[in-house]
Amino acid sequence: MLRTEQLIEILAAPSESTSLDFKARLEWQDPAHKFEVCRDIAGLANRNGGFLVIGVSEVTTGGFRLDGMATDDPLPDPTDI
């Protein structure tokens, strides 16, 4: 499990990278979004790991914005991937 200090360090990154990806939401009912998330997870795994941070979106001027997760945005059932 991630410690608070590790999460703060991850969120201090200026932008996404080959080991860090932000997703504002998990729109699991949308097949295109599901494919994108699975592709990102595979990419992180193929690059020796990394972090996929849900509830955060990258800002075009650099940095990120905390979006949080809505109650209608539940985590997917891993057996449904």
Number of C-alpha atoms within 10 A of each C-alpha: 4 6 7 9 9 11 12 10 9 16 19 11 13 13 18 18 12 14 15 17 20 21 15 16 19 19 17 18 10 10 10 11 14 16 13 12 18 13 12 19 17 12 15 19 13 11 11 9 14 17 18 17 16 17 17 19 20 17 11 8 8 11 14 18 14 13 13 13 15 10 7 8 14 12 13 13 8 6 5 6 9
